[in-house]
Amino acid sequence: MEPHPEETPDFSAFSKMRRIPLDPESVIGRELLDGFAEFDESFTGHSRIWAVVVKLIGLTAMCSKAVIDLEKQVIELRRELRSRDKA
């Protein structure tokens, strides 16, 4: 007897994204890839509809955090460049 279609694990490409080669200095990219994969794998066996909705919310939050982290780094670099220009 096969499992109910809604209970079938929802595997996606997120866990495969960990194979993407990144620069050794990549911090935020690595956090995103690992976070996406771990988040995706945590929903194995849950209702597919529920998992999709929660994944969308969670992945949106992860992307938002990554953008904020990148912006902080850009702001720091701008400040550093401005201080060099003034010196």
PDB file with SEQRES, HELIX, SHEET and CRYST1 records, atoms N, CA, C and O in Angstrom:
SEQRES   1 A   87  MET GLU PRO HIS PRO GLU GLU THR PRO ASP PHE SER ALA          
SEQRES   2 A   87  PHE SER LYS MET ARG ARG ILE PRO LEU ASP PRO GLU SER          
SEQRES   3 A   87  VAL ILE GLY ARG GLU LEU LEU ASP GLY PHE ALA GLU PHE          
SEQRES   4 A   87  ASP GLU SER PHE THR GLY HIS SER ARG ILE TRP ALA VAL          
SEQRES   5 A   87  VAL VAL LYS LEU ILE GLY LEU THR ALA MET CYS SER LYS          
SEQRES   6 A   87  ALA VAL ILE ASP LEU GLU LYS GLN VAL ILE GLU LEU ARG          
SEQRES   7 A   87  ARG GLU LEU ARG SER ARG ASP LYS ALA                          
HELIX    1 AA1 PRO A    5  GLU A    7  5                                   3    
HELIX    2 AA2 SER A   15  ARG A   19  5                                   5    
HELIX    3 AA3 ILE A   28  GLU A   41  1                                  14    
HELIX    4 AA4 ARG A   48  LYS A   86  1                                  39    
CRYST1    1.000    1.000    1.000  90.00  90.00  90.00 P 1           1          
ATOM      1  N   MET A   1       0.833  -1.181   0.000  1.00  0.00           N  
ATOM      2  CA  MET A   1       0.000   0.000   0.000  1.00  0.00           C  
ATOM      3  C   MET A   1       0.879   1.246   0.000  1.00  0.00           C  
ATOM      4  O   MET A   1       1.775   1.376   0.835  1.00  0.00           O  
ATOM      5  N   GLU A   2       0.628   2.159  -0.930  1.00  0.00           N  
ATOM      6  CA  GLU A   2       1.425   3.383  -1.057  1.00  0.00           C  
ATOM      7  C   GLU A   2       0.935   4.440  -0.078  1.00  0.00           C  
ATOM      8  O   GLU A   2      -0.243   4.472   0.279  1.00  0.00           O  
ATOM      9  N   PRO A   3       1.857   5.312   0.355  1.00  0.00           N  
ATOM     10  CA  PRO A   3       1.433   6.389   1.250  1.00  0.00           C  
ATOM     11  C   PRO A   3       0.490   7.348   0.537  1.00  0.00           C  
ATOM     12  O   PRO A   3       0.501   7.459  -0.689  1.00  0.00           O  
ATOM     13  N   HIS A   4      -0.314   8.028   1.317  1.00  0.00           N  
ATOM     14  CA  HIS A   4      -1.209   9.040   0.773  1.00  0.00           C  
ATOM     15  C   HIS A   4      -0.350  10.093   0.070  1.00  0.00           C  
ATOM     16  O   HIS A   4       0.714  10.449   0.576  1.00  0.00           O  
ATOM     17  N   PRO A   5      -0.803  10.612  -1.117  1.00  0.00           N  
ATOM     18  CA  PRO A   5       0.025  11.581  -1.859  1.00  0.00           C  
ATOM     19  C   PRO A   5       0.439  12.793  -1.038  1.00  0.00           C  
ATOM     20  O   PRO A   5       1.526  13.333  -1.243  1.00  0.00           O  
ATOM     21  N   GLU A   6      -0.402  13.225  -0.119  1.00  0.00           N  
ATOM     22  CA  GLU A   6      -0.060  14.394   0.698  1.00  0.00           C  
ATOM     23  C   GLU A   6       1.011  14.074   1.722  1.00  0.00           C  
ATOM     24  O   GLU A   6       1.622  14.989   2.275  1.00  0.00           O  
ATOM     25  N   GLU A   7       1.256  12.803   1.988  1.00  0.00           N  
ATOM     26  CA  GLU A   7       2.258  12.414   2.973  1.00  0.00           C  
ATOM     27  C   GLU A   7       3.577  12.004   2.326  1.00  0.00           C  
ATOM     28  O   GLU A   7       4.527  11.656   3.027  1.00  0.00           O  
ATOM     29  N   THR A   8       3.644  12.040   1.006  1.00  0.00           N  
ATOM     30  CA  THR A   8       4.870  11.701   0.294  1.00  0.00           C  
ATOM     31  C   THR A   8       5.910  12.791   0.535  1.00  0.00           C  
ATOM     32  O   THR A   8       5.589  13.973   0.409  1.00  0.00           O  
ATOM     33  N   PRO A   9       7.150  12.428   0.879  1.00  0.00           N  
ATOM     34  CA  PRO A   9       8.173  13.450   1.111  1.00  0.00           C  
ATOM     35  C   PRO A   9       8.318  14.380  -0.076  1.00  0.00           C  
ATOM     36  O   PRO A   9       8.282  13.946  -1.228  1.00  0.00           O  
ATOM     37  N   ASP A  10       8.480  15.639   0.205  1.00  0.00           N  
ATOM     38  CA  ASP A  10       8.613  16.656  -0.822  1.00  0.00           C  
ATOM     39  C   ASP A  10      10.086  17.006  -0.989  1.00  0.00           C  
ATOM     40  O   ASP A  10      10.574  17.964  -0.390  1.00  0.00           O  
ATOM     41  N   PHE A  11      10.786  16.234  -1.798  1.00  0.00           N  
ATOM     42  CA  PHE A  11      12.208  16.492  -2.010  1.00  0.00           C  
ATOM     43  C   PHE A  11      12.369  17.549  -3.094  1.00  0.00           C  
ATOM     44  O   PHE A  11      11.663  17.528  -4.102  1.00  0.00           O  
ATOM     45  N   SER A  12      13.279  18.453  -2.888  1.00  0.00           N  
ATOM     46  CA  SER A  12      13.541  19.470  -3.898  1.00  0.00           C  
ATOM     47  C   SER A  12      15.041  19.576  -4.122  1.00  0.00           C  
ATOM     48  O   SER A  12      15.835  18.822  -3.560  1.00  0.00           O  
ATOM     49  N   ALA A  13      15.390  20.516  -4.942  1.00  0.00           N  
ATOM     50  CA  ALA A  13      16.805  20.673  -5.306  1.00  0.00           C  
ATOM     51  C   ALA A  13      17.618  21.387  -4.240  1.00  0.00           C  
ATOM     52  O   ALA A  13      18.833  21.511  -4.388  1.00  0.00           O  
ATOM     53  N   PHE A  14      16.991  21.860  -3.171  1.00  0.00           N  
ATOM     54  CA  PHE A  14      17.750  22.611  -2.168  1.00  0.00           C  
ATOM     55  C   PHE A  14      18.877  21.796  -1.552  1.00  0.00           C  
ATOM     56  O   PHE A  14      19.973  22.315  -1.343  1.00  0.00           O  
ATOM     57  N   SER A  15      18.621  20.531  -1.260  1.00  0.00           N  
ATOM     58  CA  SER A  15      19.693  19.730  -0.667  1.00  0.00           C  
ATOM     59  C   SER A  15      20.821  19.497  -1.674  1.00  0.00           C  
ATOM     60  O   SER A  15      21.971  19.303  -1.281  1.00  0.00           O  
ATOM     61  N   LYS A  16      20.502  19.516  -2.961  1.00  0.00           N  
ATOM     62  CA  LYS A  16      21.536  19.362  -3.993  1.00  0.00           C  
ATOM     63  C   LYS A  16      22.331  20.650  -4.192  1.00  0.00           C  
ATOM     64  O   LYS A  16      23.432  20.624  -4.741  1.00  0.00           O  
ATOM     65  N   MET A  17      21.774  21.778  -3.744  1.00  0.00           N  
ATOM     66  CA  MET A  17      22.459  23.062  -3.914  1.00  0.00           C  
ATOM     67  C   MET A  17      23.765  23.114  -3.132  1.00  0.00           C  
ATOM     68  O   MET A  17      24.651  23.906  -3.453  1.00  0.00           O  
ATOM     69  N   ARG A  18      23.887  22.276  -2.112  1.00  0.00           N  
ATOM     70  CA  ARG A  18      25.136  22.260  -1.332  1.00  0.00           C  
ATOM     71  C   ARG A  18      26.338  21.903  -2.201  1.00  0.00           C  
ATOM     72  O   ARG A  18      27.475  22.204  -1.836  1.00  0.00           O  
ATOM     73  N   ARG A  19      26.101  21.272  -3.333  1.00  0.00           N  
ATOM     74  CA  ARG A  19      27.197  20.876  -4.229  1.00  0.00           C  
ATOM     75  C   ARG A  19      27.726  22.032  -5.074  1.00  0.00           C  
ATOM     76  O   ARG A  19      28.755  21.894  -5.734  1.00  0.00           O  
ATOM     77  N   ILE A  20      27.036  23.164  -5.059  1.00  0.00           N  
ATOM     78  CA  ILE A  20      27.475  24.303  -5.857  1.00  0.00           C  
ATOM     79  C   ILE A  20      28.819  24.794  -5.319  1.00  0.00           C  
ATOM     80  O   ILE A  20      28.929  25.109  -4.135  1.00  0.00           O  
ATOM     81  N   PRO A  21      29.834  24.862  -6.168  1.00  0.00           N  
ATOM     82  CA  PRO A  21      31.141  25.326  -5.688  1.00  0.00           C  
ATOM     83  C   PRO A  21      31.097  26.825  -5.389  1.00  0.00           C  
ATOM     84  O   PRO A  21      30.671  27.625  -6.221  1.00  0.00           O  
ATOM     85  N   LEU A  22      31.535  27.180  -4.211  1.00  0.00           N  
ATOM     86  CA  LEU A  22      31.587  28.582  -3.805  1.00  0.00           C  
ATOM     87  C   LEU A  22      33.024  28.973  -3.505  1.00  0.00           C  
ATOM     88  O   LEU A  22      33.867  28.126  -3.212  1.00  0.00           O  
ATOM     89  N   ASP A  23      33.284  30.251  -3.584  1.00  0.00           N  
ATOM     90  CA  ASP A  23      34.579  30.777  -3.208  1.00  0.00           C  
ATOM     91  C   ASP A  23      34.826  30.419  -1.743  1.00  0.00           C  
ATOM     92  O   ASP A  23      33.892  30.467  -0.943  1.00  0.00           O  
ATOM     93  N   PRO A  24      36.043  30.067  -1.375  1.00  0.00           N  
ATOM     94  CA  PRO A  24      36.334  29.725   0.026  1.00  0.00           C  
ATOM     95  C   PRO A  24      35.961  30.833   1.015  1.00  0.00           C  
ATOM     96  O   PRO A  24      35.693  30.554   2.183  1.00  0.00           O  
ATOM     97  N   GLU A  25      35.942  32.080   0.555  1.00  0.00           N  
ATOM     98  CA  GLU A  25      35.595  33.191   1.436  1.00  0.00           C  
ATOM     99  C   GLU A  25      34.092  33.448   1.506  1.00  0.00           C  
ATOM    100  O   GLU A  25      33.649  34.333   2.237  1.00  0.00           O  
ATOM    101  N   SER A  26      33.322  32.695   0.766  1.00  0.00           N  
ATOM    102  CA  SER A  26      31.872  32.888   0.765  1.00  0.00           C  
ATOM    103  C   SER A  26      31.289  32.478   2.112  1.00  0.00           C  
ATOM    104  O   SER A  26      31.354  31.311   2.501  1.00  0.00           O  
ATOM    105  N   VAL A  27      30.732  33.429   2.802  1.00  0.00           N  
ATOM    106  CA  VAL A  27      30.128  33.164   4.105  1.00  0.00           C  
ATOM    107  C   VAL A  27      28.614  33.153   3.973  1.00  0.00           C  
ATOM    108  O   VAL A  27      27.959  32.186   4.363  1.00  0.00           O  
ATOM    109  N   ILE A  28      28.065  34.217   3.429  1.00  0.00           N  
ATOM    110  CA  ILE A  28      26.618  34.324   3.331  1.00  0.00           C  
ATOM    111  C   ILE A  28      26.065  33.309   2.335  1.00  0.00           C  
ATOM    112  O   ILE A  28      25.012  32.715   2.573  1.00  0.00           O  
ATOM    113  N   GLY A  29      26.757  33.110   1.241  1.00  0.00           N  
ATOM    114  CA  GLY A  29      26.318  32.100   0.268  1.00  0.00           C  
ATOM    115  C   GLY A  29      26.286  30.709   0.879  1.00  0.00           C  
ATOM    116  O   GLY A  29      25.344  29.949   0.656  1.00  0.00           O  
ATOM    117  N   ARG A  30      27.311  30.377   1.643  1.00  0.00           N  
ATOM    118  CA  ARG A  30      27.369  29.065   2.301  1.00  0.00           C  
ATOM    119  C   ARG A  30      26.239  28.939   3.326  1.00  0.00           C  
ATOM    120  O   ARG A  30      25.592  27.895   3.421  1.00  0.00           O  
ATOM    121  N   GLU A  31      26.006  30.015   4.094  1.00  0.00           N  
ATOM    122  CA  GLU A  31      24.917  29.991   5.074  1.00  0.00           C  
ATOM    123  C   GLU A  31      23.570  29.766   4.386  1.00  0.00           C  
ATOM    124  O   GLU A  31      22.734  29.003   4.869  1.00  0.00           O  
ATOM    125  N   LEU A  32      23.373  30.445   3.249  1.00  0.00           N  
ATOM    126  CA  LEU A  32      22.110  30.269   2.525  1.00  0.00           C  
ATOM    127  C   LEU A  32      21.953  28.846   2.005  1.00  0.00           C  
ATOM    128  O   LEU A  32      20.908  28.223   2.192  1.00  0.00           O  
ATOM    129  N   LEU A  33      22.991  28.332   1.352  1.00  0.00           N  
ATOM    130  CA  LEU A  33      22.892  26.975   0.804  1.00  0.00           C  
ATOM    131  C   LEU A  33      22.645  25.949   1.895  1.00  0.00           C  
ATOM    132  O   LEU A  33      21.783  25.082   1.750  1.00  0.00           O  
ATOM    133  N   ASP A  34      23.389  26.039   2.981  1.00  0.00           N  
ATOM    134  CA  ASP A  34      23.200  25.096   4.088  1.00  0.00           C  
ATOM    135  C   ASP A  34      21.840  25.288   4.749  1.00  0.00           C  
ATOM    136  O   ASP A  34      21.155  24.321   5.082  1.00  0.00           O  
ATOM    137  N   GLY A  35      21.462  26.543   4.932  1.00  0.00           N  
ATOM    138  CA  GLY A  35      20.169  26.827   5.557  1.00  0.00           C  
ATOM    139  C   GLY A  35      19.013  26.338   4.720  1.00  0.00           C  
ATOM    140  O   GLY A  35      18.071  25.748   5.247  1.00  0.00           O  
ATOM    141  N   PHE A  36      19.071  26.576   3.401  1.00  0.00           N  
ATOM    142  CA  PHE A  36      18.009  26.089   2.515  1.00  0.00           C  
ATOM    143  C   PHE A  36      17.897  24.574   2.591  1.00  0.00           C  
ATOM    144  O   PHE A  36      16.801  24.030   2.720  1.00  0.00           O  
ATOM    145  N   ALA A  37      19.041  23.895   2.511  1.00  0.00           N  
ATOM    146  CA  ALA A  37      19.035  22.429   2.522  1.00  0.00           C  
ATOM    147  C   ALA A  37      18.499  21.879   3.841  1.00  0.00           C  
ATOM    148  O   ALA A  37      17.655  20.983   3.848  1.00  0.00           O  
ATOM    149  N   GLU A  38      18.990  22.417   4.951  1.00  0.00           N  
ATOM    150  CA  GLU A  38      18.531  21.940   6.262  1.00  0.00           C  
ATOM    151  C   GLU A  38      17.041  22.209   6.450  1.00  0.00           C  
ATOM    152  O   GLU A  38      16.309  21.360   6.959  1.00  0.00           O  
ATOM    153  N   PHE A  39      16.602  23.382   6.042  1.00  0.00           N  
ATOM    154  CA  PHE A  39      15.198  23.750   6.159  1.00  0.00           C  
ATOM    155  C   PHE A  39      14.343  22.813   5.314  1.00  0.00           C  
ATOM    156  O   PHE A  39      13.309  22.323   5.767  1.00  0.00           O  
ATOM    157  N   ASP A  40      14.786  22.570   4.079  1.00  0.00           N  
ATOM    158  CA  ASP A  40      14.049  21.701   3.168  1.00  0.00           C  
ATOM    159  C   ASP A  40      13.958  20.274   3.714  1.00  0.00           C  
ATOM    160  O   ASP A  40      12.889  19.665   3.700  1.00  0.00           O  
ATOM    161  N   GLU A  41      15.075  19.754   4.188  1.00  0.00           N  
ATOM    162  CA  GLU A  41      15.108  18.381   4.678  1.00  0.00           C  
ATOM    163  C   GLU A  41      14.280  18.207   5.952  1.00  0.00           C  
ATOM    164  O   GLU A  41      13.836  17.098   6.252  1.00  0.00           O  
ATOM    165  N   SER A  42      14.069  19.287   6.701  1.00  0.00           N  
ATOM    166  CA  SER A  42      13.310  19.177   7.946  1.00  0.00           C  
ATOM    167  C   SER A  42      11.820  18.938   7.708  1.00  0.00           C  
ATOM    168  O   SER A  42      11.097  18.593   8.642  1.00  0.00           O  
ATOM    169  N   PHE A  43      11.354  19.115   6.480  1.00  0.00           N  
ATOM    170  CA  PHE A  43       9.934  18.926   6.191  1.00  0.00           C  
ATOM    171  C   PHE A  43       9.618  17.595   5.535  1.00  0.00           C  
ATOM    172  O   PHE A  43       8.487  17.382   5.098  1.00  0.00           O  
ATOM    173  N   THR A  44      10.576  16.703   5.456  1.00  0.00           N  
ATOM    174  CA  THR A  44      10.339  15.401   4.866  1.00  0.00           C  
ATOM    175  C   THR A  44       9.271  14.670   5.663  1.00  0.00           C  
ATOM    176  O   THR A  44       9.368  14.541   6.883  1.00  0.00           O  
ATOM    177  N   GLY A  45       8.242  14.191   4.954  1.00  0.00           N  
ATOM    178  CA  GLY A  45       7.194  13.407   5.595  1.00  0.00           C  
ATOM    179  C   GLY A  45       6.010  14.216   6.080  1.00  0.00           C  
ATOM    180  O   GLY A  45       5.019  13.634   6.520  1.00  0.00           O  
ATOM    181  N   HIS A  46       6.076  15.544   6.017  1.00  0.00           N  
ATOM    182  CA  HIS A  46       4.946  16.378   6.426  1.00  0.00           C  
ATOM    183  C   HIS A  46       3.978  16.537   5.261  1.00  0.00           C  
ATOM    184  O   HIS A  46       4.309  16.227   4.117  1.00  0.00           O  
ATOM    185  N   SER A  47       2.805  17.014   5.558  1.00  0.00           N  
ATOM    186  CA  SER A  47       1.826  17.312   4.518  1.00  0.00           C  
ATOM    187  C   SER A  47       2.470  18.229   3.484  1.00  0.00           C  
ATOM    188  O   SER A  47       3.087  19.233   3.840  1.00  0.00           O  
ATOM    189  N   ARG A  48       2.329  17.892   2.222  1.00  0.00           N  
ATOM    190  CA  ARG A  48       2.995  18.640   1.156  1.00  0.00           C  
ATOM    191  C   ARG A  48       2.538  20.099   1.123  1.00  0.00           C  
ATOM    192  O   ARG A  48       3.361  21.003   0.985  1.00  0.00           O  
ATOM    193  N   ILE A  49       1.247  20.327   1.245  1.00  0.00           N  
ATOM    194  CA  ILE A  49       0.736  21.701   1.184  1.00  0.00           C  
ATOM    195  C   ILE A  49       1.282  22.512   2.358  1.00  0.00           C  
ATOM    196  O   ILE A  49       1.744  23.639   2.179  1.00  0.00           O  
ATOM    197  N   TRP A  50       1.227  21.938   3.547  1.00  0.00           N  
ATOM    198  CA  TRP A  50       1.735  22.621   4.731  1.00  0.00           C  
ATOM    199  C   TRP A  50       3.220  22.912   4.569  1.00  0.00           C  
ATOM    200  O   TRP A  50       3.681  24.015   4.865  1.00  0.00           O  
ATOM    201  N   ALA A  51       3.962  21.922   4.099  1.00  0.00           N  
ATOM    202  CA  ALA A  51       5.411  22.087   3.939  1.00  0.00           C  
ATOM    203  C   ALA A  51       5.734  23.186   2.937  1.00  0.00           C  
ATOM    204  O   ALA A  51       6.657  23.970   3.163  1.00  0.00           O  
ATOM    205  N   VAL A  52       4.998  23.260   1.841  1.00  0.00           N  
ATOM    206  CA  VAL A  52       5.269  24.278   0.818  1.00  0.00           C  
ATOM    207  C   VAL A  52       5.028  25.677   1.379  1.00  0.00           C  
ATOM    208  O   VAL A  52       5.838  26.580   1.169  1.00  0.00           O  
ATOM    209  N   VAL A  53       3.928  25.857   2.082  1.00  0.00           N  
ATOM    210  CA  VAL A  53       3.613  27.178   2.642  1.00  0.00           C  
ATOM    211  C   VAL A  53       4.679  27.598   3.655  1.00  0.00           C  
ATOM    212  O   VAL A  53       5.180  28.721   3.606  1.00  0.00           O  
ATOM    213  N   VAL A  54       5.019  26.702   4.560  1.00  0.00           N  
ATOM    214  CA  VAL A  54       6.010  27.039   5.589  1.00  0.00           C  
ATOM    215  C   VAL A  54       7.381  27.260   4.958  1.00  0.00           C  
ATOM    216  O   VAL A  54       8.120  28.149   5.382  1.00  0.00           O  
ATOM    217  N   LYS A  55       7.731  26.456   3.944  1.00  0.00           N  
ATOM    218  CA  LYS A  55       9.010  26.647   3.260  1.00  0.00           C  
ATOM    219  C   LYS A  55       9.085  28.027   2.612  1.00  0.00           C  
ATOM    220  O   LYS A  55      10.107  28.707   2.706  1.00  0.00           O  
ATOM    221  N   LEU A  56       8.012  28.434   1.961  1.00  0.00           N  
ATOM    222  CA  LEU A  56       8.015  29.750   1.316  1.00  0.00           C  
ATOM    223  C   LEU A  56       8.238  30.859   2.333  1.00  0.00           C  
ATOM    224  O   LEU A  56       9.003  31.790   2.084  1.00  0.00           O  
ATOM    225  N   ILE A  57       7.580  30.761   3.462  1.00  0.00           N  
ATOM    226  CA  ILE A  57       7.753  31.769   4.505  1.00  0.00           C  
ATOM    227  C   ILE A  57       9.190  31.735   5.038  1.00  0.00           C  
ATOM    228  O   ILE A  57       9.838  32.774   5.166  1.00  0.00           O  
ATOM    229  N   GLY A  58       9.672  30.545   5.340  1.00  0.00           N  
ATOM    230  CA  GLY A  58      11.019  30.406   5.892  1.00  0.00           C  
ATOM    231  C   GLY A  58      12.107  30.827   4.923  1.00  0.00           C  
ATOM    232  O   GLY A  58      13.059  31.504   5.312  1.00  0.00           O  
ATOM    233  N   LEU A  59      11.974  30.435   3.667  1.00  0.00           N  
ATOM    234  CA  LEU A  59      12.990  30.795   2.676  1.00  0.00           C  
ATOM    235  C   LEU A  59      12.992  32.295   2.421  1.00  0.00           C  
ATOM    236  O   LEU A  59      14.046  32.887   2.190  1.00  0.00           O  
ATOM    237  N   THR A  60      11.825  32.906   2.463  1.00  0.00           N  
ATOM    238  CA  THR A  60      11.752  34.359   2.313  1.00  0.00           C  
ATOM    239  C   THR A  60      12.498  35.034   3.460  1.00  0.00           C  
ATOM    240  O   THR A  60      13.235  35.997   3.249  1.00  0.00           O  
ATOM    241  N   ALA A  61      12.304  34.532   4.655  1.00  0.00           N  
ATOM    242  CA  ALA A  61      13.000  35.101   5.817  1.00  0.00           C  
ATOM    243  C   ALA A  61      14.512  34.929   5.690  1.00  0.00           C  
ATOM    244  O   ALA A  61      15.268  35.851   5.995  1.00  0.00           O  
ATOM    245  N   MET A  62      14.955  33.757   5.242  1.00  0.00           N  
ATOM    246  CA  MET A  62      16.395  33.529   5.086  1.00  0.00           C  
ATOM    247  C   MET A  62      16.994  34.472   4.052  1.00  0.00           C  
ATOM    248  O   MET A  62      18.078  35.018   4.257  1.00  0.00           O  
ATOM    249  N   CYS A  63      16.290  34.662   2.944  1.00  0.00           N  
ATOM    250  CA  CYS A  63      16.786  35.564   1.899  1.00  0.00           C  
ATOM    251  C   CYS A  63      16.826  37.000   2.403  1.00  0.00           C  
ATOM    252  O   CYS A  63      17.770  37.737   2.117  1.00  0.00           O  
ATOM    253  N   SER A  64      15.816  37.391   3.142  1.00  0.00           N  
ATOM    254  CA  SER A  64      15.791  38.740   3.704  1.00  0.00           C  
ATOM    255  C   SER A  64      16.969  38.967   4.633  1.00  0.00           C  
ATOM    256  O   SER A  64      17.618  40.011   4.571  1.00  0.00           O  
ATOM    257  N   LYS A  65      17.251  38.000   5.492  1.00  0.00           N  
ATOM    258  CA  LYS A  65      18.385  38.106   6.404  1.00  0.00           C  
ATOM    259  C   LYS A  65      19.693  38.217   5.623  1.00  0.00           C  
ATOM    260  O   LYS A  65      20.564  39.010   5.981  1.00  0.00           O  
ATOM    261  N   ALA A  66      19.835  37.429   4.565  1.00  0.00           N  
ATOM    262  CA  ALA A  66      21.055  37.468   3.757  1.00  0.00           C  
ATOM    263  C   ALA A  66      21.243  38.835   3.110  1.00  0.00           C  
ATOM    264  O   ALA A  66      22.358  39.354   3.066  1.00  0.00           O  
ATOM    265  N   VAL A  67      20.160  39.417   2.609  1.00  0.00           N  
ATOM    266  CA  VAL A  67      20.250  40.744   1.997  1.00  0.00           C  
ATOM    267  C   VAL A  67      20.677  41.773   3.039  1.00  0.00           C  
ATOM    268  O   VAL A  67      21.516  42.629   2.758  1.00  0.00           O  
ATOM    269  N   ILE A  68      20.104  41.695   4.239  1.00  0.00           N  
ATOM    270  CA  ILE A  68      20.468  42.626   5.315  1.00  0.00           C  
ATOM    271  C   ILE A  68      21.940  42.458   5.690  1.00  0.00           C  
ATOM    272  O   ILE A  68      22.650  43.446   5.882  1.00  0.00           O  
ATOM    273  N   ASP A  69      22.404  41.195   5.795  1.00  0.00           N  
ATOM    274  CA  ASP A  69      23.813  40.946   6.116  1.00  0.00           C  
ATOM    275  C   ASP A  69      24.736  41.502   5.034  1.00  0.00           C  
ATOM    276  O   ASP A  69      25.771  42.095   5.341  1.00  0.00           O  
ATOM    277  N   LEU A  70      24.365  41.313   3.776  1.00  0.00           N  
ATOM    278  CA  LEU A  70      25.178  41.848   2.679  1.00  0.00           C  
ATOM    279  C   LEU A  70      25.196  43.373   2.700  1.00  0.00           C  
ATOM    280  O   LEU A  70      26.239  43.987   2.476  1.00  0.00           O  
ATOM    281  N   GLU A  71      24.051  43.980   2.967  1.00  0.00           N  
ATOM    282  CA  GLU A  71      24.005  45.436   3.025  1.00  0.00           C  
ATOM    283  C   GLU A  71      24.893  45.971   4.139  1.00  0.00           C  
ATOM    284  O   GLU A  71      25.550  46.998   3.967  1.00  0.00           O  
ATOM    285  N   LYS A  72      24.920  45.291   5.274  1.00  0.00           N  
ATOM    286  CA  LYS A  72      25.796  45.711   6.378  1.00  0.00           C  
ATOM    287  C   LYS A  72      27.251  45.699   5.922  1.00  0.00           C  
ATOM    288  O   LYS A  72      28.012  46.612   6.242  1.00  0.00           O  
ATOM    289  N   GLN A  73      27.637  44.670   5.179  1.00  0.00           N  
ATOM    290  CA  GLN A  73      29.011  44.586   4.706  1.00  0.00           C  
ATOM    291  C   GLN A  73      29.321  45.703   3.704  1.00  0.00           C  
ATOM    292  O   GLN A  73      30.403  46.291   3.731  1.00  0.00           O  
ATOM    293  N   VAL A  74      28.367  45.986   2.829  1.00  0.00           N  
ATOM    294  CA  VAL A  74      28.561  47.060   1.848  1.00  0.00           C  
ATOM    295  C   VAL A  74      28.699  48.401   2.562  1.00  0.00           C  
ATOM    296  O   VAL A  74      29.549  49.213   2.198  1.00  0.00           O  
ATOM    297  N   ILE A  75      27.871  48.637   3.570  1.00  0.00           N  
ATOM    298  CA  ILE A  75      27.947  49.884   4.335  1.00  0.00           C  
ATOM    299  C   ILE A  75      29.312  50.011   5.005  1.00  0.00           C  
ATOM    300  O   ILE A  75      29.915  51.083   4.975  1.00  0.00           O  
ATOM    301  N   GLU A  76      29.804  48.932   5.609  1.00  0.00           N  
ATOM    302  CA  GLU A  76      31.129  48.956   6.238  1.00  0.00           C  
ATOM    303  C   GLU A  76      32.211  49.284   5.221  1.00  0.00           C  
ATOM    304  O   GLU A  76      33.108  50.079   5.501  1.00  0.00           O  
ATOM    305  N   LEU A  77      32.132  48.677   4.046  1.00  0.00           N  
ATOM    306  CA  LEU A  77      33.130  48.947   2.998  1.00  0.00           C  
ATOM    307  C   LEU A  77      33.060  50.396   2.541  1.00  0.00           C  
ATOM    308  O   LEU A  77      34.097  51.024   2.327  1.00  0.00           O  
ATOM    309  N   ARG A  78      31.860  50.936   2.389  1.00  0.00           N  
ATOM    310  CA  ARG A  78      31.712  52.339   1.986  1.00  0.00           C  
ATOM    311  C   ARG A  78      32.349  53.258   3.025  1.00  0.00           C  
ATOM    312  O   ARG A  78      33.070  54.194   2.681  1.00  0.00           O  
ATOM    313  N   ARG A  79      32.077  52.982   4.290  1.00  0.00           N  
ATOM    314  CA  ARG A  79      32.659  53.810   5.356  1.00  0.00           C  
ATOM    315  C   ARG A  79      34.178  53.737   5.340  1.00  0.00           C  
ATOM    316  O   ARG A  79      34.870  54.739   5.524  1.00  0.00           O  
ATOM    317  N   GLU A  80      34.678  52.527   5.116  1.00  0.00           N  
ATOM    318  CA  GLU A  80      36.134  52.354   5.065  1.00  0.00           C  
ATOM    319  C   GLU A  80      36.727  53.132   3.901  1.00  0.00           C  
ATOM    320  O   GLU A  80      37.768  53.772   4.047  1.00  0.00           O  
ATOM    321  N   LEU A  81      36.075  53.081   2.751  1.00  0.00           N  
ATOM    322  CA  LEU A  81      36.575  53.821   1.580  1.00  0.00           C  
ATOM    323  C   LEU A  81      36.499  55.325   1.817  1.00  0.00           C  
ATOM    324  O   LEU A  81      37.421  56.052   1.450  1.00  0.00           O  
ATOM    325  N   ARG A  82      35.416  55.801   2.424  1.00  0.00           N  
ATOM    326  CA  ARG A  82      35.285  57.232   2.702  1.00  0.00           C  
ATOM    327  C   ARG A  82      36.381  57.709   3.648  1.00  0.00           C  
ATOM    328  O   ARG A  82      36.948  58.786   3.464  1.00  0.00           O  
ATOM    329  N   SER A  83      36.676  56.891   4.668  1.00  0.00           N  
ATOM    330  CA  SER A  83      37.722  57.291   5.610  1.00  0.00           C  
ATOM    331  C   SER A  83      39.095  57.293   4.922  1.00  0.00           C  
ATOM    332  O   SER A  83      39.947  58.112   5.268  1.00  0.00           O  
ATOM    333  N   ARG A  84      39.319  56.417   3.982  1.00  0.00           N  
ATOM    334  CA  ARG A  84      40.590  56.414   3.236  1.00  0.00           C  
ATOM    335  C   ARG A  84      40.688  57.644   2.345  1.00  0.00           C  
ATOM    336  O   ARG A  84      41.753  58.247   2.218  1.00  0.00           O  
ATOM    337  N   ASP A  85      39.540  58.018   1.714  1.00  0.00           N  
ATOM    338  CA  ASP A  85      39.532  59.188   0.839  1.00  0.00           C  
ATOM    339  C   ASP A  85      39.812  60.472   1.594  1.00  0.00           C  
ATOM    340  O   ASP A  85      40.440  61.386   1.060  1.00  0.00           O  
ATOM    341  N   LYS A  86      39.345  60.546   2.846  1.00  0.00           N  
ATOM    342  CA  LYS A  86      39.540  61.749   3.673  1.00  0.00           C  
ATOM    343  C   LYS A  86      40.960  61.859   4.200  1.00  0.00           C  
ATOM    344  O   LYS A  86      41.432  62.950   4.521  1.00  0.00           O  
ATOM    345  N   ALA A  87      41.640  60.711   4.286  1.00  0.00           N  
ATOM    346  CA  ALA A  87      43.003  60.705   4.858  1.00  0.00           C  
ATOM    347  C   ALA A  87      44.045  61.178   3.884  1.00  0.00           C  
ATOM    348  O   ALA A  87      45.228  61.227   4.221  1.00  0.00           O  
TER     349      ALA A  87                                                      
END                                                                             
